[in-house]
């Protein structure tokens, strides 16, 4: 089974401990037949046997030893079981820690398409609920399965040793349990897969509502969101009930068969004792162990239930575990340890998102240190174009070159380490302002943090805050205006002193005076930097070295401010509107 092999692979470092725990479980469950066997000896030799009175009178020490033996074996079995449970817990926690760490690391390595295709709620479900189900399966389900198998097998063997016919009578009903359990397994699998998918949808709905709580309140859509969440919650609840009711449909057959074992034991055992086929001590031993046959049979349904849940969760985790990004370092990647100059060239670049062509035959060059503004209507491909430089996505055709090297041939860490990005949709972390600005270099001095905040026109409002740069920002920048968040994001991008600075409509939420200050700061950076700016304001473009106008994924026009306003086109239209 693939899932078991995957578990074994990730138990590395804990395999010996887990094997020891399994061996202790086997020993512990096998020891359950010892006390009934001692009880058989006590009944036959000291209570009911032909020489019972004589043995009791002449060998009381033997009876005491047998009773002490029962107590000692019970204590020893308890110690073994307790120790095994500790080992199971240590192993399962070690496994989940290893898998969760690997999964998070693997998710970090995924390209943008991965996050486009997987919802945040689904990712969180796999990293939390699904992993907890796997841990539960390792620590309890597999252990219980082994316990049931060993207990059933050892008890059945002991029954055959006592009397084969009695054993056959008792075990004759077990095939019914296995058939019912197999039918349940085939029907339950799809239900638990559906249940797990509905849980993912529920988590996604909750995550989106919490993240977008301000939008919800702004549009007074609390009731709508409540109804929407209730739909997901109801779907999950119905799926849960459907899965559990499926088990309850099979439960009477399993429980009834297990209870019938006691009836068989009473009838067949009684007749065999009367006929002298077995002794009263042997009957007592069988009676004391009948639970060891019936309990595993009862547990089969629950075990199948949990194993189906495990399979559904493990399959989802394995998808992420073995997911591989298509954007990775090539084996023959070019080593560029030095700072990049910042020359950029697009050669006949086309880019498709799925079956939709977003960019078509784009060609242009940007010299190191130049400022290039990219303009165009919404959906024209501006953001997609700049995302190709840092390889958030890869081109479908053509080449993107940085310093004459195809970005696909460059090492990702070296390429992205030379690029600073600030987007319109700003993500700030629940950390101090200082921590957010120094995100790209946590060893950055306080002086450099303040310097970059000043360049981004953020110092003035930061210094007015109660705790200044130590002020903790709420999740996603709660408590800051759009313009303030954009300025902190710009400071964060500048702080890494990039060779290439990409600003995706970063100043859209700031006033004209602040924008002018930022533009002046960008002109006078104390390090060489090529700047690509996506903008909608003419004021952001008029001093650029080059302006590229996109329409429907193609370059409609390109030139300087004076060149573009001298001819008809999109740029001239925007210029006339904003004058």
N, C-alpha and C positions, 0 to 999 in steps of 0.2 A: 504494500500500500504506500503510495507516494507520500501521503501526509505523515506517516510514521517515520519514513526515511528522513523527511525534512526535520521532524522533531529530533531524531537521533543526531542529525548533523549539527543542530543547534544546542544540543546538550553537551557539546564539547567543553571539557573542564569539569563537568558534573556527571559524566557517564559512569565512572566507577561508583560514585555515591549512589546513583540511581539504581545501578545493578545490585549493589549491596542491599538497598531498600527492597528491591524486588525479591532477592533471595531470602531476606528476613520475612517478607510477606508469605512466601512459599512455606518457610519453616513454621511460621506462626499458625497459618491455616492448617497445616498438616498436624500440628500439635493438638488440634481440637479433638482428634480421635483417641488421644491418650487417656483423658479422664473417663470417657464412657467405657473404655477397655478396662481401666482400673475398677470402675463401678461394676462391670460384669464379673470381675474376679471376686470382688467383695460379696456380691449377691450369691454367686455360686458356691463360694467357699466358707462364708461366714454367716449367711442369712437363710438361704433356702436349700442349699445342697444337702446331700445325704450325710455328709460328715461335717455339716455346718456347726452344730453344737460342740462337737469334739474339737474342731479347729479353733473355735472361739475360746474354748477353755484352755487348750494347750498352746495356742499360738496367738495370744492377744497382741504381742509385739508386732506380728506381721500385719495385723489389721491397722495398728497405729501407723506403721510405716507406709502402708498404702494410702491412708488418709492424709498423712503429711506429704506424700508424693503428689497427691491431687492438688494440695494447696501450693506446693512449690512449683509445679508445672503451670498452674494458673498465674502465679506471680511472674514466672519466667516468660510466659506467653505475653503478658501485659507489658513487660519491659521491652520485649522485642517489638511489639506492635507500636508502642509509644516512640521508640527510637526510629523505627521505619518511617513513621509519620513525620518526624522531624526531618529526616533525610529527604523525603518526598517534597516537603515544603521548601527546603533549601534549594533542591534541584530545580523545582518549578519556578521559584523566584529568580534563580540565576538564568534559567532559560529565557524567561520573559524580559529580564533586563537586557540580555544579549540581543534578542529579537527586536525589542522596541528601539534600542540604540541603532541597530542596523537599519531598521525600517526608516527611522527619522533621517539617518544619514543618506539613505537611498532616495528618499523623497527630495532631499536637498539637491541631489544631483540631477533630478529630472529637468527636462526642458519645459518651455512655456506650454507646449501642447498638452503635456501631462496634466497641468493644472487647468487648462481649458476644458479638458475632457472629464476631470474628476472633481466632484463637488467637495467643498470644504467639510461639510457634515459627514460625507462618506469617508474621507481621509481620517477624520477624528474618530469615527466609529471603529475603523480598522486598528487605530493606534490605542484604543481604550477597550471598548466592549468585546471586540473580537479577540484581542490578546488576553483579556481576562478569562474568556471561555477556554482558550488554549491552556492557560495556566491551571484552571480548574480541572481540565481533562487530564493533564499530566499528574497533578497532585491528588486527584480523587477518582476520576472516572477509570483511568487505566489501572490504578491500584485496586479499585473495587472489582474490576473485571478479572484481574489476576486472582484476587481473593475468592471470587465466586467460582472460578474454574478449578482452583486448587482444592477448595473446600468440597465442591461437588465431586471431583474426581477421587480424592482421598477417602471420602465417605462411601462412595460407590464401591471402591476397591475393598474397603473394610467390610461392607455388607456381603460382598461376594466371598470373602474369606470366612465369614460366619456361616452363610448359607446361600449358595448360588440361586436357588429357587426363590428365596425370600427377596434377594436383590433384584431379580427379574420382575417380580410382582410390583415392587416399589418403583422401579425405573421404567416400567411399561408405559407410564403416562408422559414421560419426558418428551418424546417426539412431538406430542401435541403442542407443547410449549415452544419448541424450536420452530415449528411450522408457523404458528401464530406470530412469533417474533419476526420471522423473515418477511411475512406479509406486511407487518407493521413497518418494517424498515423500508420496504420499497415504496410505501405510500407516504411515509413521514418525510423522506428526503426532500422532495420538492416543496413541501410545506415549510420546512425550516429555512430553506433557501429564500423563499418568498418573505418569511418573517424577518429574516436578517436584512433584506432589501428595504422593507418597510421601516425598520428601525433606522436605517441610513437616511431615508427620506424624512423621518421625524426629526432626527438630529440636524439635518440640513435646514429644515424649516425653522427650527429654534435658533440656529446659528445666524441665519439671515435676518431674523426678526430682531435679535439682540444687537447685531452689528448695525442694523439700519434703524435703530430705535428712534433716532432724531427725525428721520424721514417719516416714520409712522406717525409720530406726534405732530409733525408739521402739517400732515394731511388729515389729521384726526381719524386715522384708520385703525385705531386700536381694536374696535369690534370686528372689523374685517380680518385683521391678523389673528384675532382670537378664533374666529370661525375657521380660518384657513388651517391654523394649528390643530383645532379640534378635528378637522377632517383627517389630517395625518395621524393624529393620536387615535382616532376611531379606527382607521385602517389598520394600525399596528395592533390595537386591542383585539380587533376581529381576527386578525391573522394569528395572534397568540392563542385566542380561544379555540380557533379552528384546529391548530396544531395540538393543543392539550386535549381537546375533545376527541381527536383522532386516537390518542393514547387511551382515553377512557372507554372508547368503543372496544378496544382489545383487552382492557384490564379484566373484565369479568371472566373471560376465557382463561387467562393466565392465573388469576387468583383462584378461580374454581378448581382448576387442575392441581394447583399447589395444595389446596385444602383437601383435595381427594386423596393425597398421599397419606394423610393421617388416618383416613378411613381404611385405606388398603393396609396400612401398618396394623391397625387394630384388628381387622378381620383376619388377614393372612397370618399375622404374628400370633394372634390368639389361638387359631387352629393349629399352628405349628407347635406352640407350647403344649397344648392339650395332647397332641399326637406324639409328643416327645422328640420332634424333629430338631427343635432348638431348646436350649435351656432358658430358664427365667432370667438368668443373668444376661444371656445373649439378647433376649427380647428387650431387657432394660437398656442395653447398650444401643440397640437399634432405635428404641423410643427416644433415647437421649440425643441421637444424631439425626433424627428425621428432619429436624429444622435445617440441618446442613445440606439437605437435598432440596427442601421446599423453598428456603430463602433465596438461594441463587436463582431458582426458577422464577420467583417473584421479581427479583431484581433485573431479570433480563430485559423486561420492557423499559424500565427506567434507564438501564445502561444503553439500550438502543436509542432511547430518547436523547440522552446526553451525547452519545456518539454522533448522532445526526446533527445536533447543534454544533459539535466540534468540527465536523466535516464542513458545514456551511461556513463557519468562521475561518477555519484553516484555509479553505479555498480562496477566500477573499484576501487573507493575509499573504498567501503565497503569490497572488497576482502582483501585489506591490513588492514583495520580497525579491522576485525575479524580474521585475520591470527594469528595463534598461533604456536610458536616454539615447536618442540617436545623435545628440550633439555631445560628443566626447573628444578627448585628445586623441589624435591619430598616433600610431606607433612611430611614424616617421615625422612627427610634428617638429616644426622649426623652434629652436631655442632662442628666445629674445629676452635675455635677462636684463638688458639695459632699458632705460626709459625710452619709450617710443617718441618719435618726432611728431607724429600726428597727421601725416599725409594720408588722404582717403581717396579711393577711386572706386566708382561703381562701373562695371563693364557689362553692358547688356543684361542687367539683372531683372529677373522675373521672380515672382513669389506667389505661391498658391496656398490658400488656407482651405484644406480639404479639396473640394473640386472647384472652389471659387478663386479666380485669379485676382489678386489684390494689387500687384504691381506688374507692369509689363515693359520690358526692354528699357530699363532705366540706365542711363549712362551720364556720369559727370565726375569731375575731379575737384578735390579740395586740397589746397596746399597747406602745409603746416603753419599754424598761427592764424589762419583766416577765420573770419566769422561768416557763416552761411546760414541764412534764414530760409526755412521751408514753410510755404504757405499753400493753402488750398481749401476746398470745401470739406465739410465733415464727411468722412468715409473715403477720402481721396487716396489714402494710403500713407499719410505722413508718419504716423507712429510706427507702422509696419516697416517703413524704410529705415528709420534710425535703429529699430530693434535688430536689424540685420547686421549692424556694425558690431555689436557685442555678442552676436550669435544667440540671442534669445530664441531666434528661429534661424533656419538655414535657407538659403536661396533655393528656388526650384530650378533656376537656370542662370547662367552668367557667373560673375565673380565680384566679391567685395574685397578690395585690397586695402590694407593699412601698412604704410611704409613700404609699399611694393610687394607685400606678402599676402597671399590669399588667407583670409581670416580662418578658413577651414583647416589650414595647415599650421596655425599658431596654437600654442598652449592656452587653454581657456583662462587659467589663473593669470597668466602674463598679459593676455589681451584685456580682460576685464579689469585687471588691476591698474590699467592705464586709462580707464574710462570712468568719468563721473557722470551720474544720471540724476536728474531731478524731474519728476513728472507732475502733471497737473493734479492727478489723483494721489495725494500725498499719504504715505503710510509712516506714521511715527510710532515708536514703541513706548510701552508703559515704563518709562525710564526718565531720568532727569534730562533737561535740555542739553546739558553738557554731554551726557551719554549718547544722545541722539546725534549731535553734531559730530562727535568723535567715533561714530559707529564704524567707519571704515578703518580706523586706526585707534584702538583703545589706549595706546601708549601716548597719545597726543597730549602735549602740555596745555595747561589752562590758558596760557598766553596765545597759543595757536588757535584754540577754540574761540576765544574772544575776537581774534583777528579775522577769522572767517565769518563769524557772526556779523562783524562790522561790514565786511565786503558785501554780505547779503542783505544789508539794511535791517538786520534782526536785532542788533545790539541794543538799540533804543528801547524797544518794548520788553526785551528780556531783562534789562537792568531795572525796570520799573516793577518787576514781579517781586513778591515778598521774599523769596529765597533766591532770586536771580537765576544764575545758571544751574543751581541745584534744585530748582523747581521741578517737581515730578509731573510729567505730562500724563494725562489720562489715556486710556486705551484709544489708539488711533488718533491721538491728538485732541481728545475731548477737552474743551475749555479754551481752545485757541481758535481764532478766526481763520478763514481760508487763506487770507494773505499772510498771516503769521506762520501758518503751517508751511506754506510755500517757501517762505524766506528761510525757515529752519532747514527745509529739504535742500535748498540751494546752498546753504552754509555747509551741510553735510557733504554735498557733491564737491564743493570747492576744497573741503578739508583734506581730501586725498591727493590734492595737487595733480589732477589728471592731465594727461597729454591730450585727451579728447573730452570735451565737456558737452553733454547732450541735455538740452533744456526743452522739455515737452510742455509748451504753454505754461511755463513755470510762473510767469508774472501776470497771469490772467486775472488774479484776484487782488492785485495791489493797485494803488492809485498811481496816477501819471507821474507824480513827483518822486515816489519811491521807485517806480520803474526807471526813471531817468537816472536816479542815484545808482541803481544796480547796473545799468548799462555802462555807466562811467567806471564803476568798479571792475566790470568785466574787461573793459578796454585797458585797464592799468594793472592787471595781475602781475605779480612779481615772479611768475613762472610761465614758460612758453605753453600755449594751450590753443588747440583748434576747437572752435565752438560751432556746434550745430544747434540752431534754435528753431523750434516749431512755434510759430506765433500767428496771431490774427490781427495784431495792431501794426499799423504802418510805422508807428514810432519805434517799434522794435526792429524794423527792417531797413529803415532809410539809410542807416550808416553801415550796413553789412557789406562785406566784400562781394557777396554773391547772393542772389535770391532765386530760389527754385520754386516754381509754381506747379503743383500737381493737380490733375483732374482725371478722375476715373482710373487712377493707378498709372497714369502716364505723365511725363513731363510736358506741360502745356507751354511753358515759357521759362526762360532763365536769363538772368542778367543783373545789372545793378539797379538801384532805385531810379536813377535818372533815365536809364534805358527803358525800364518797364513802364514808367508813367508816360513815356513818349509814344507808346503804341497801345492799341486797344487790347483788352484782355481782362482777366480776373483781377490782376493786381491793380490795374487802372480803375476798375470799378470800386474796389475796396478803398483805394486812395480817395476817390471822389466822395465816397460815402463818409469817410472819416475826417475830411478836411474841415 
